[in-house]
Amino acid sequence: MKPFLFRVGILAFLFPLVSALNASEQLQLETAIYVFKNSDFHAVDLPGAPSASEHHGILIPSPATIRFDQVALALDGSHYAWNGGDTPPQQFSLIAAPSVPMTAGQPVSLVSSVPSQYLERLADGRLQVREIPAESPDAPHCKLTFAVSAEPGATPRLILACNLDVATVSARENIPGVALEVGKPLIARFKEDLQFPARADRWSALLLKAPNGSDYSLLLLLKLSPAPTQPRQLTKVADYHLKTERFGAAAVADGNYVYVIAGQNSGGILSDIERFDIRTHEITKLTDGLIPRHHLGAAIVGGKIYVLGGQGYRLPEASRFENTVEIYEIESGKITHGAPMPTPRAYFATALWSGKIYAIGGTHGDMLAMGETNRTAIYDPTTNAWTEGLPMPTARATKAVVTPDGIVVIGGYRGPAVSVGLKTVECFVPSKNQWFSLPDLDRPVGADSAAGLENFVFLFGNFDPADEILAYDLTTHTSRVVTNGFAAASQSTAVALDGLIYVIGGTGGGGQQRTDRNAMDDIQVFALTPTASH
């Protein structure tokens, strides 16, 4: 009797990233899954396997040779062979050979099931064909869920976990007077969790022994490798325009919209919010009722936009910076006030982490004593209260990008040399309440905007030159310049949404153009695209 042939599907479940691995690391799990009937073999030699095991699953790492009577399966690093060739003997039916991408902490499942027909004797003695559908829990099935993580230690190892949910045929109901195996299948089931070290680019064999006298066993061949990658480059893919040109604005993104808040142009300081629909590319002005301010911070939480700090005309003559917090409710258009910032400031980094808004660094003081700070203030919208956070190591006016590992604060400037910029890169990890210094940028960058995409932070513009994009790789901690159609801009704002970066406004270049406040209305859209092959 031939073994069952299973239909295969792949399900992916998103879980939090495992912090011990780089969040951007992509892996590839290659598998070959065979089913064989136990009665086809009298003896199976599993090298290095225990003579008795409390588990149904036995792992054989490479290099090894597994013998099923006269059948030899050789595992030799990145290759395997059946009796010296590529074709398995007829006793082994290949039910799946998928190659699936994996990321640390994101389990993937290989799901196999099969409908089963059988003959049932009716009360009048006739035999009738019955079917157990594939989706029935009584059907033979195999669900294998894999997840990769890191084993802690001085030299972390990759651990591949396998959750087994298997039901195989163990026997048939006996139909009196019928010698053939035609009765209803009896199912043997088992569920187990196995964990074993995964050696990169090397095949291992996992034998799932038949439980409770089952007719069939499963043989899995597994190899975990770095996923093949195609070189990608940042490319400008579209260009749209605001209703009003501006620089020194703030931007937030949520759902299908990018919200552009306040800023400044040659006509003065702005008090509006423009909304950009990423589907229709329509621009809508939502309000003109904010306190006029520029070089401010903003975050969106629960359908509300929180507008923080900045500079504006309404301030007392001796002061230069705002501490006001305005809350714009998107659905109703209502504007209310939150608790003021502990330190009035502008040009600070804003980040949203676990529902709390971080205001990091920036410029503060009055007309006679203005300078940069390293203070971190944390606002909780649920309590409308500020708390003091751990100070950033380097006082500066700067930008921040939220990554899976923490808040990366990158570049910026510190007076009085405000047109020079900084190379400094630091990361705050909230779970550890600790700042970490990362390798510097390869050049000073200020008056820029910043946004993250995949494992990169992109910095758009600079004091001079203003037409550069600097890409900082969070994996290698190196940086390089890209241009790719970027229209020169200083003091723009940038936000990432659905795999695209929107760079908004700015002043049209550096040097004298920046001094002349040549505000822009551009919405420059960038994406990571495959590098053209030659």
WOZI-V784835 format. One record per residue. N is the residue number from 1. RES is the residue in one small letter. D_LAST is the distance of its C-alpha to the last C-alpha in Angstrom with 1 decimal. Layout:
# WOZI-V784835
n | res | d_last
N | RES | D_LAST
N | RES | D_LAST
This chain:
# WOZI-V784835
n | res | d_last
1 | m | 52.6
2 | k | 48.8
3 | p | 47.3
4 | f | 46.3
5 | l | 42.7
6 | f | 41.5
7 | r | 39.2
8 | v | 36.7
9 | g | 35.5
10 | i | 33.8
11 | l | 35.5
12 | a | 34.2
13 | f | 36.8
14 | l | 36.1
15 | f | 38.2
16 | p | 38.3
17 | l | 35.9
18 | v | 37.3
19 | s | 37.7
20 | a | 37.4
21 | l | 33.7
22 | n | 31.0
23 | a | 30.8
24 | s | 27.0
25 | e | 26.7
26 | q | 25.2
27 | l | 26.3
28 | q | 26.0
29 | l | 29.1
30 | e | 28.9
31 | t | 32.1
32 | a | 33.9
33 | i | 37.3
34 | y | 40.0
35 | v | 43.6
36 | f | 46.3
37 | k | 50.1
38 | n | 52.2
39 | s | 54.7
40 | d | 52.2
41 | f | 52.4
42 | h | 55.5
43 | a | 53.9
44 | v | 50.7
45 | d | 50.1
46 | l | 48.0
47 | p | 47.6
48 | g | 48.5
49 | a | 49.5
50 | p | 52.9
51 | s | 55.6
52 | a | 56.4
53 | s | 54.3
54 | e | 55.2
55 | h | 51.7
56 | h | 50.5
57 | g | 47.0
58 | i | 46.5
59 | l | 43.3
60 | i | 42.4
61 | p | 39.7
62 | s | 37.6
63 | p | 38.6
64 | a | 41.3
65 | t | 42.6
66 | i | 44.3
67 | r | 46.8
68 | f | 48.1
69 | d | 50.9
70 | q | 49.1
71 | v | 45.6
72 | a | 43.5
73 | l | 40.5
74 | a | 38.8
75 | l | 36.7
76 | d | 34.7
77 | g | 32.5
78 | s | 29.2
79 | h | 30.5
80 | y | 33.6
81 | a | 35.3
82 | w | 38.3
83 | n | 40.7
84 | g | 37.9
85 | g | 35.6
86 | d | 33.3
87 | t | 35.9
88 | p | 38.6
89 | p | 42.2
90 | q | 43.7
91 | q | 45.8
92 | f | 42.7
93 | s | 41.2
94 | l | 37.8
95 | i | 38.1
96 | a | 34.8
97 | a | 31.6
98 | p | 29.8
99 | s | 27.1
100 | v | 27.8
101 | p | 26.4
102 | m | 29.1
103 | t | 29.9
104 | a | 32.9
105 | g | 35.9
106 | q | 34.4
107 | p | 36.0
108 | v | 34.6
109 | s | 36.9
110 | l | 36.6
111 | v | 39.3
112 | s | 40.7
113 | s | 43.8
114 | v | 45.6
115 | p | 48.5
116 | s | 51.4
117 | q | 54.1
118 | y | 57.5
119 | l | 61.0
120 | e | 63.8
121 | r | 67.5
122 | l | 69.3
123 | a | 73.0
124 | d | 74.1
125 | g | 72.4
126 | r | 69.5
127 | l | 65.9
128 | q | 63.3
129 | v | 59.5
130 | r | 58.3
131 | e | 54.7
132 | i | 53.5
133 | p | 50.5
134 | a | 47.3
135 | e | 47.8
136 | s | 51.3
137 | p | 51.9
138 | d | 53.9
139 | a | 50.8
140 | p | 49.0
141 | h | 46.1
142 | c | 43.8
143 | k | 42.3
144 | l | 40.4
145 | t | 39.3
146 | f | 37.1
147 | a | 36.7
148 | v | 35.3
149 | s | 37.0
150 | a | 37.8
151 | e | 41.0
152 | p | 42.6
153 | g | 43.4
154 | a | 42.6
155 | t | 39.5
156 | p | 38.6
157 | r | 37.6
158 | l | 35.7
159 | i | 38.3
160 | l | 37.5
161 | a | 40.3
162 | c | 41.0
163 | n | 43.6
164 | l | 45.0
165 | d | 46.7
166 | v | 47.5
167 | a | 50.1
168 | t | 50.6
169 | v | 53.3
170 | s | 56.3
171 | a | 58.8
172 | r | 60.3
173 | e | 63.4
174 | n | 66.1
175 | i | 67.4
176 | p | 70.9
177 | g | 71.1
178 | v | 67.3
179 | a | 65.9
180 | l | 62.3
181 | e | 60.0
182 | v | 60.1
183 | g | 61.4
184 | k | 59.7
185 | p | 57.1
186 | l | 58.3
187 | i | 55.5
188 | a | 55.1
189 | r | 53.2
190 | f | 52.0
191 | k | 50.1
192 | e | 49.0
193 | d | 46.8
194 | l | 45.1
195 | q | 43.2
196 | f | 41.6
197 | p | 39.2
198 | a | 35.6
199 | r | 33.9
200 | a | 30.2
201 | d | 28.3
202 | r | 31.6
203 | w | 33.3
204 | s | 36.8
205 | a | 39.3
206 | l | 41.5
207 | l | 44.5
208 | l | 46.3
209 | k | 49.8
210 | a | 51.9
211 | p | 54.5
212 | n | 58.1
213 | g | 57.9
214 | s | 54.9
215 | d | 53.9
216 | y | 50.2
217 | s | 47.9
218 | l | 44.3
219 | l | 41.8
220 | l | 38.7
221 | l | 35.9
222 | l | 33.9
223 | k | 31.0
224 | l | 29.8
225 | s | 26.4
226 | p | 24.1
227 | a | 22.0
228 | p | 18.3
229 | t | 16.5
230 | q | 13.2
231 | p | 12.4
232 | r | 14.1
233 | q | 14.9
234 | l | 18.1
235 | t | 17.8
236 | k | 20.8
237 | v | 21.4
238 | a | 24.9
239 | d | 27.8
240 | y | 31.5
241 | h | 34.8
242 | l | 38.0
243 | k | 41.4
244 | t | 42.3
245 | e | 40.3
246 | r | 40.7
247 | f | 39.8
248 | g | 41.1
249 | a | 41.0
250 | a | 40.5
251 | a | 38.5
252 | v | 38.7
253 | a | 37.0
254 | d | 38.6
255 | g | 38.0
256 | n | 36.5
257 | y | 37.5
258 | v | 36.7
259 | y | 40.0
260 | v | 40.1
261 | i | 43.3
262 | a | 45.3
263 | g | 44.0
264 | q | 45.1
265 | n | 44.6
266 | s | 46.7
267 | g | 49.3
268 | g | 50.0
269 | i | 49.3
270 | l | 48.2
271 | s | 49.9
272 | d | 47.8
273 | i | 45.2
274 | e | 42.6
275 | r | 40.8
276 | f | 37.3
277 | d | 36.7
278 | i | 33.1
279 | r | 33.6
280 | t | 35.3
281 | h | 34.4
282 | e | 38.1
283 | i | 39.8
284 | t | 43.3
285 | k | 45.8
286 | l | 47.6
287 | t | 50.2
288 | d | 51.3
289 | g | 53.9
290 | l | 52.3
291 | i | 53.7
292 | p | 51.7
293 | r | 49.4
294 | h | 46.1
295 | h | 43.9
296 | l | 45.2
297 | g | 44.1
298 | a | 43.8
299 | a | 43.3
300 | i | 43.8
301 | v | 45.9
302 | g | 47.6
303 | g | 47.2
304 | k | 48.4
305 | i | 46.7
306 | y | 48.2
307 | v | 48.1
308 | l | 48.9
309 | g | 50.0
310 | g | 48.5
311 | q | 50.4
312 | g | 52.6
313 | y | 55.5
314 | r | 58.1
315 | l | 58.4
316 | p | 61.5
317 | e | 61.3
318 | a | 61.1
319 | s | 58.3
320 | r | 54.6
321 | f | 53.2
322 | e | 53.6
323 | n | 54.6
324 | t | 54.9
325 | v | 53.2
326 | e | 52.9
327 | i | 52.1
328 | y | 50.8
329 | e | 51.3
330 | i | 48.6
331 | e | 50.6
332 | s | 53.9
333 | g | 52.7
334 | k | 55.4
335 | i | 55.1
336 | t | 57.0
337 | h | 57.1
338 | g | 56.3
339 | a | 57.7
340 | p | 56.7
341 | m | 54.3
342 | p | 56.3
343 | t | 54.8
344 | p | 53.9
345 | r | 50.5
346 | a | 47.3
347 | y | 43.7
348 | f | 43.7
349 | a | 41.2
350 | t | 41.8
351 | a | 40.8
352 | l | 42.0
353 | w | 42.5
354 | s | 44.7
355 | g | 46.3
356 | k | 47.3
357 | i | 46.2
358 | y | 45.5
359 | a | 46.1
360 | i | 44.9
361 | g | 45.7
362 | g | 45.8
363 | t | 48.2
364 | h | 51.9
365 | g | 55.3
366 | d | 57.5
367 | m | 57.6
368 | l | 59.1
369 | a | 57.2
370 | m | 53.6
371 | g | 51.0
372 | e | 48.4
373 | t | 49.3
374 | n | 47.9
375 | r | 50.0
376 | t | 48.6
377 | a | 50.5
378 | i | 50.0
379 | y | 51.2
380 | d | 52.2
381 | p | 52.3
382 | t | 54.6
383 | t | 57.2
384 | n | 56.6
385 | a | 56.9
386 | w | 55.0
387 | t | 55.0
388 | e | 54.0
389 | g | 50.8
390 | l | 49.8
391 | p | 49.1
392 | m | 45.5
393 | p | 45.5
394 | t | 44.4
395 | a | 46.2
396 | r | 43.8
397 | a | 42.7
398 | t | 39.5
399 | k | 37.2
400 | a | 36.8
401 | v | 34.2
402 | v | 35.5
403 | t | 33.5
404 | p | 34.7
405 | d | 36.2
406 | g | 38.0
407 | i | 38.0
408 | v | 35.6
409 | v | 37.1
410 | i | 34.7
411 | g | 35.2
412 | g | 38.0
413 | y | 40.7
414 | r | 44.3
415 | g | 46.8
416 | p | 48.1
417 | a | 44.7
418 | v | 43.2
419 | s | 40.5
420 | v | 38.9
421 | g | 37.6
422 | l | 37.3
423 | k | 34.8
424 | t | 36.8
425 | v | 35.4
426 | e | 38.0
427 | c | 38.2
428 | f | 41.3
429 | v | 41.6
430 | p | 44.5
431 | s | 45.2
432 | k | 46.1
433 | n | 47.4
434 | q | 45.6
435 | w | 43.3
436 | f | 40.6
437 | s | 39.0
438 | l | 35.2
439 | p | 33.3
440 | d | 33.2
441 | l | 30.5
442 | d | 29.0
443 | r | 30.8
444 | p | 33.8
445 | v | 33.2
446 | g | 35.9
447 | a | 36.6
448 | d | 33.5
449 | s | 32.9
450 | a | 31.4
451 | a | 30.0
452 | g | 28.5
453 | l | 25.7
454 | e | 25.0
455 | n | 25.3
456 | f | 24.9
457 | v | 27.4
458 | f | 26.1
459 | l | 28.4
460 | f | 28.4
461 | g | 29.9
462 | n | 32.4
463 | f | 35.4
464 | d | 33.5
465 | p | 30.6
466 | a | 30.6
467 | d | 27.1
468 | e | 25.5
469 | i | 24.4
470 | l | 24.9
471 | a | 23.5
472 | y | 25.8
473 | d | 24.7
474 | l | 27.8
475 | t | 26.7
476 | t | 26.0
477 | h | 28.1
478 | t | 25.8
479 | s | 24.7
480 | r | 22.0
481 | v | 21.8
482 | v | 19.6
483 | t | 20.4
484 | n | 18.3
485 | g | 21.1
486 | f | 24.1
487 | a | 27.3
488 | a | 29.3
489 | a | 32.1
490 | s | 34.6
491 | q | 36.9
492 | s | 34.9
493 | t | 35.1
494 | a | 32.4
495 | v | 32.6
496 | a | 30.3
497 | l | 31.0
498 | d | 29.3
499 | g | 25.9
500 | l | 25.9
501 | i | 27.1
502 | y | 29.5
503 | v | 30.2
504 | i | 33.5
505 | g | 35.4
506 | g | 35.9
507 | t | 37.1
508 | g | 35.0
509 | g | 33.7
510 | g | 35.5
511 | g | 38.3
512 | q | 40.8
513 | q | 39.0
514 | r | 39.6
515 | t | 43.2
516 | d | 43.7
517 | r | 42.7
518 | n | 40.2
519 | a | 39.6
520 | m | 36.7
521 | d | 36.7
522 | d | 32.9
523 | i | 31.5
524 | q | 27.9
525 | v | 25.9
526 | f | 22.9
527 | a | 21.0
528 | l | 18.5
529 | t | 15.4
530 | p | 12.3
531 | t | 9.5
532 | a | 6.6
533 | s | 3.8
534 | h | 0.0
